[in-house]
Amino acid sequence: MNKDFTITAFTENHIGLLNRITSVFTRRHLNIESLNASESQIPGIHRFTIVLNTTEEMVQKLVLQLEKQVEVIKAVYHTDEETVFQEITLFKVSVEKAAQDNLVERLIRDKNARILSIEQDFMIIEKTGHKAENDDLIEFLKPYGLIDYVKSGRVSLIKPNEELTDLRKMVEEARQANENQELN
């Protein structure tokens, strides 16, 4: 049975790595629902957060394939219940239409959104939340002159802490091995 999984891959930061990571999914004809790449809490290590809808058997195979990439230090997968996650959406809305019906107050009070910028013709609104919450706000804003919007990929933290402890050990061991090689 298909369900959403979040794969977290901790990597070195090398040119072409994103292409090699996404090709693992392409070869299996899997669509990536969300992709985010950023620095991690460990200096020199980056975190890829990849969301896809598939079976657990397939996600297990994907994680093993990802770990075969030289620059991938560790890859793990989790269900939505095992992670804390959010997305951010920025909206551009017509100021003229937004002035009607006390939209700004309703956005802040009822939708937990915030105004980032108000210009002459439009304003920029930010909403952080789960995909469904942000999608609901898109529908809510359409009658108020929604001009444009952009969504981020999922950002996610794993609830269990074991993976990060193991990752720190693996990174330290790899760095120590590199230092020893340089000395010899």
Solvent accessible surface area in square Angstrom, and as a share of the most:
residue,aa,sasa,rsa
1,M,198,0.89
2,N,87,0.45
3,K,83,0.35
4,D,52,0.27
5,F,1,0.00
6,T,1,0.01
7,I,0,0.00
8,T,3,0.02
9,A,0,0.00
10,F,0,0.00
11,T,0,0.00
12,E,67,0.30
13,N,103,0.53
14,H,89,0.40
15,I,178,0.90
16,G,34,0.33
17,L,4,0.02
18,L,88,0.44
19,N,107,0.55
20,R,82,0.30
21,I,0,0.00
22,T,35,0.21
23,S,34,0.22
24,V,0,0.00
25,F,2,0.01
26,T,94,0.54
27,R,140,0.51
28,R,69,0.25
29,H,171,0.77
30,L,36,0.18
31,N,110,0.56
32,I,41,0.21
33,E,102,0.46
34,S,17,0.11
35,L,60,0.30
36,N,31,0.16
37,A,60,0.46
38,S,53,0.34
39,E,135,0.61
40,S,19,0.13
41,Q,80,0.36
42,I,14,0.07
43,P,105,0.66
44,G,58,0.55
45,I,8,0.04
46,H,41,0.18
47,R,24,0.09
48,F,14,0.06
49,T,4,0.03
50,I,0,0.00
51,V,6,0.04
52,L,0,0.00
53,N,64,0.33
54,T,7,0.04
55,T,47,0.28
56,E,81,0.36
57,E,111,0.50
58,M,52,0.23
59,V,0,0.00
60,Q,84,0.37
61,K,97,0.41
62,L,0,0.00
63,V,14,0.08
64,L,114,0.57
65,Q,43,0.19
66,L,0,0.00
67,E,63,0.28
68,K,147,0.62
69,Q,30,0.13
70,V,142,0.82
71,E,21,0.10
72,V,10,0.06
73,I,34,0.17
74,K,45,0.19
75,A,3,0.03
76,V,17,0.09
77,Y,54,0.20
78,H,10,0.04
79,T,22,0.13
80,D,40,0.21
81,E,127,0.57
82,E,70,0.31
83,T,6,0.04
84,V,90,0.52
85,F,32,0.13
86,Q,60,0.27
87,E,18,0.08
88,I,63,0.32
89,T,0,0.00
90,L,62,0.31
91,F,1,0.00
92,K,65,0.28
93,V,0,0.00
94,S,21,0.14
95,V,40,0.23
96,E,135,0.61
97,K,94,0.40
98,A,3,0.02
99,A,80,0.62
100,Q,107,0.48
101,D,99,0.51
102,N,97,0.50
103,L,0,0.00
104,V,55,0.32
105,E,83,0.37
106,R,73,0.26
107,L,0,0.00
108,I,91,0.46
109,R,143,0.52
110,D,81,0.42
111,K,59,0.25
112,N,119,0.61
113,A,7,0.05
114,R,141,0.52
115,I,41,0.21
116,L,79,0.39
117,S,37,0.24
118,I,111,0.56
119,E,82,0.37
120,Q,168,0.74
121,D,101,0.53
122,F,58,0.24
123,M,4,0.02
124,I,37,0.19
125,I,0,0.00
126,E,22,0.10
127,K,16,0.07
128,T,64,0.37
129,G,2,0.02
130,H,74,0.33
131,K,114,0.48
132,A,69,0.54
133,E,78,0.35
134,N,0,0.00
135,D,42,0.22
136,D,92,0.48
137,L,1,0.00
138,I,11,0.06
139,E,105,0.47
140,F,40,0.17
141,L,0,0.00
142,K,110,0.46
143,P,98,0.62
144,Y,25,0.09
145,G,16,0.16
146,L,36,0.18
147,I,99,0.50
148,D,83,0.43
149,Y,95,0.36
150,V,92,0.53
151,K,69,0.29
152,S,40,0.26
153,G,17,0.17
154,R,18,0.06
155,V,77,0.44
156,S,11,0.07
157,L,112,0.56
158,I,20,0.10
159,K,121,0.51
160,P,43,0.27
161,N,95,0.49
162,E,114,0.51
163,E,29,0.13
164,L,29,0.14
165,T,61,0.36
166,D,64,0.33
167,L,0,0.00
168,R,117,0.43
169,K,120,0.51
170,M,76,0.34
171,V,7,0.04
172,E,100,0.45
173,E,117,0.52
174,A,55,0.42
175,R,93,0.34
176,Q,86,0.38
177,A,52,0.40
178,N,83,0.42
179,E,91,0.41
180,N,70,0.36
181,Q,134,0.60
182,E,143,0.64
183,L,150,0.75
184,N,160,0.82
